[in-house]
Amino acid sequence: MKGNEAIPLVSTTVLMKGATGDAVKALQKDLVRLGYMTQTQMDTGPGIFGSQTDAAVRKFQSANGLDADGIVGQYTRAALDRALAALPPVSTSISTQGREQMRRLLEVARSNSAGKRPDGYCLKHVNDWLNGITYARIGNGNSPRLPYAYRYGEWLNANLQTLEIQKMNLTNPYKAPAGAIVVVRAGTPGTSHPTAGDIAVADGNGKFYNGGEMGYGGSQNFPAGNTYVIGIFAPK
């Protein structure tokens, strides 16, 4: 979307690199909730709009069809509000540490998938990402190399306690919180592999990442009582 971000609506405060204060803190909180930055990426501290915040804003803008200029004016603020409104409620049973791990997984998944088409190696990609981070007790080299995505889902289901992971009470990928791992059966709408099923990282806003950016055809494809989803998993 083109437009001069420096000419805001009356109620909009323009923020850009160099800004400080409570409005920047609120912006950073929103970017963290959406998975575009983490608490550890704050510029010196919350409320300082530096290089890290600028990079996070540009990533968000690029992912949402906006000019990636790092300026938060009326169009970027409106897009942020829409994205935040679309977020499903995050389970209160997920610890602060667990949510941070989910944000990190989403950051890695998005940076390696956004704008790409899936290449059919979903499990390899998700395995690689998990093995490079801490995500409950799955990550840091503990993610097994299994042949099929649905087998991975079965492995998670069988080892929830040992892995310190939880299976969320959800059967619709579009309701998965940002940074959750979604595993579905073969034949699920949006999947094409005849036997393997699919694994992806949810962004909480209708997109899924597994080496490419993909979807399952919309929330309407998962009516109550469907059995497509093997599990939607998150740290405790």
C-alpha positions in Angstrom: 0.0 0.0 0.0 1.4 3.4 -1.0 0.8 6.5 1.0 2.6 9.0 3.1 2.8 7.5 6.6 3.9 10.9 8.0 0.4 12.3 7.4 -1.7 10.5 10.0 -5.3 10.5 11.0 -6.1 12.9 13.8 -6.0 10.2 16.4 -2.8 8.5 15.2 0.7 9.2 16.6 3.4 8.7 14.1 6.3 6.7 15.4 9.7 6.1 13.7 13.3 5.4 14.6 14.5 7.8 17.3 11.1 8.0 19.1 10.9 7.2 22.8 8.1 7.0 25.4 5.0 5.1 26.3 3.7 4.9 22.7 6.8 3.1 21.7 6.5 0.7 24.6 2.9 -0.1 23.4 4.1 -0.6 19.9 6.8 -3.0 21.0 4.3 -4.9 23.1 2.2 -5.3 20.0 5.1 -6.5 17.9 6.0 -9.0 20.5 2.4 -10.4 20.7 2.4 -10.7 16.9 5.8 -12.5 16.9 7.8 -9.9 15.0 10.2 -9.3 17.9 11.1 -10.7 21.3 11.7 -9.1 24.7 15.4 -9.7 24.2 15.4 -7.6 21.0 14.4 -4.4 22.7 16.6 -1.4 21.9 18.5 -0.9 25.2 15.1 -1.1 26.9 11.3 -0.8 26.3 10.3 2.6 25.0 13.2 3.2 22.7 12.6 3.0 19.0 16.0 1.9 17.7 17.3 -0.5 15.0 15.7 -3.6 16.4 12.2 -2.0 16.6 12.7 -0.5 13.2 13.6 -3.9 11.7 10.5 -5.5 13.4 8.2 -2.8 12.0 9.6 -3.3 8.5 9.1 -7.0 8.7 5.5 -6.5 9.8 4.9 -4.0 7.0 6.4 -6.2 4.4 4.3 -9.2 5.5 1.1 -7.1 5.4 1.5 -5.4 2.0 2.7 -2.0 3.3 5.6 0.1 2.3 8.4 -1.2 4.5 9.7 2.2 5.5 9.8 1.6 9.3 7.3 4.5 10.0 4.2 3.7 12.0 1.5 6.0 10.8 -2.2 5.5 10.1 -1.9 2.6 7.6 0.6 0.6 9.7 -1.3 1.3 12.9 -4.5 0.1 11.3 -2.8 -3.1 10.0 -1.4 -3.7 13.5 -4.9 -3.3 15.1 -6.4 -5.7 12.6 -3.7 -8.3 13.2 -4.1 -8.0 17.0 -7.9 -8.3 16.8 -7.5 -11.5 14.8 -5.3 -13.1 17.4 -7.0 -16.0 19.3 -6.8 -15.8 23.1 -3.7 -17.5 24.3 -4.1 -20.2 26.9 -3.4 -18.9 30.4 -1.8 -22.2 31.1 1.2 -21.3 28.9 4.0 -19.8 31.1 5.8 -16.6 30.3 8.8 -18.7 29.3 6.7 -20.9 27.1 5.2 -17.8 25.3 8.7 -16.5 24.7 9.7 -19.8 23.2 6.6 -19.7 20.9 7.6 -16.2 19.8 11.1 -17.4 19.0 9.9 -20.4 17.0 7.5 -18.1 15.0 10.2 -15.6 14.3 12.5 -18.4 12.9 9.6 -20.0 11.0 8.5 -16.7 9.4 12.0 -15.6 8.4 12.6 -18.9 6.6 9.2 -19.2 5.0 7.4 -15.9 4.3 6.9 -15.3 0.6 8.0 -18.8 -0.3 5.9 -21.7 -1.6 6.0 -25.0 0.4 8.5 -27.4 -1.0 7.2 -30.7 0.5 9.8 -31.0 3.2 7.6 -29.5 6.0 8.9 -31.9 8.8 12.6 -31.3 7.9 12.1 -27.6 8.1 10.2 -27.6 11.4 12.7 -30.1 12.8 15.6 -27.9 11.9 14.0 -24.9 13.5 13.2 -26.7 16.7 16.7 -28.2 17.0 18.1 -24.7 16.8 16.1 -23.2 19.7 14.6 -24.0 23.1 11.0 -25.1 22.8 9.9 -27.0 25.9 12.1 -30.2 25.8 11.6 -30.7 22.0 14.3 -28.2 20.9 18.1 -28.0 21.3 18.8 -31.1 19.2 16.0 -33.3 20.8 13.6 -33.2 17.9 13.6 -36.7 16.3 14.0 -37.3 12.6 10.8 -39.2 11.8 9.7 -40.1 8.3 6.2 -38.5 8.3 4.5 -35.4 9.8 1.7 -37.5 11.2 4.2 -39.7 13.0 5.7 -36.6 14.6 2.3 -35.7 15.9 1.9 -39.2 17.3 5.3 -38.9 19.0 4.3 -35.6 20.6 1.0 -37.0 21.8 2.8 -40.0 23.3 5.4 -37.9 25.2 3.6 -34.8 26.4 4.7 -35.1 30.0 8.3 -36.0 29.2 8.6 -33.2 26.7 6.9 -30.7 29.0 4.6 -29.9 26.1 0.8 -29.5 26.1 -1.8 -30.5 23.5 -4.3 -27.7 23.3 -8.0 -28.3 23.3 -8.4 -27.2 19.7 -9.3 -28.9 16.4 -9.1 -25.9 14.2 -5.6 -24.7 13.1 -7.0 -21.2 12.6 -7.6 -21.0 16.3 -4.0 -22.0 17.2 -2.0 -19.2 19.0 1.1 -17.7 17.4 4.0 -20.0 17.7 2.0 -23.2 18.2 2.9 -26.4 16.3 0.1 -27.7 14.2 0.1 -31.3 12.9 -2.7 -32.6 10.7 -3.6 -35.9 8.9 -3.1 -36.7 5.3 -6.2 -35.6 3.4 -6.6 -32.4 5.4 -7.7 -29.4 3.2 -4.7 -27.5 2.0 -2.3 -30.5 2.2 -1.2 -32.4 -0.9 1.0 -35.3 0.3 -1.0 -38.5 0.0 0.4 -40.2 3.1 2.5 -37.9 5.3 0.1 -35.3 6.7 1.4 -31.9 7.4 3.3 -30.0 10.2 3.5 -26.2 10.4 4.0 -23.3 12.8 0.9 -21.1 13.3 1.3 -17.3 13.2 -2.1 -16.8 15.0 -3.3 -14.7 12.1 -4.4 -17.3 9.5 -0.9 -18.1 8.1 1.2 -21.2 8.6 4.9 -21.7 8.0 6.7 -24.9 7.1 9.5 -23.9 4.7 6.9 -22.0 2.7 3.8 -19.9 3.6 0.7 -22.0 3.4 -2.9 -22.5 4.7 -5.6 -25.0 5.1 -8.3 -23.4 3.0 -9.9 -21.4 5.7 -11.4 -21.9 9.2 -14.6 -23.1 7.7 -12.9 -26.3 6.6 -12.7 -27.4 10.3 -16.2 -27.7 11.6 -16.9 -29.0 15.1 -16.2 -32.6 15.5 -13.7 -32.8 12.6 -10.8 -35.3 12.9 -8.2 -33.6 10.7 -6.0 -32.3 13.5 -3.7 -34.7 15.2 -2.7 -32.0 17.6 -2.0 -28.4 18.3 1.0 -28.2 20.6 2.6 -25.5 22.8 5.0 -25.4 25.7 3.6 -25.4 29.2 
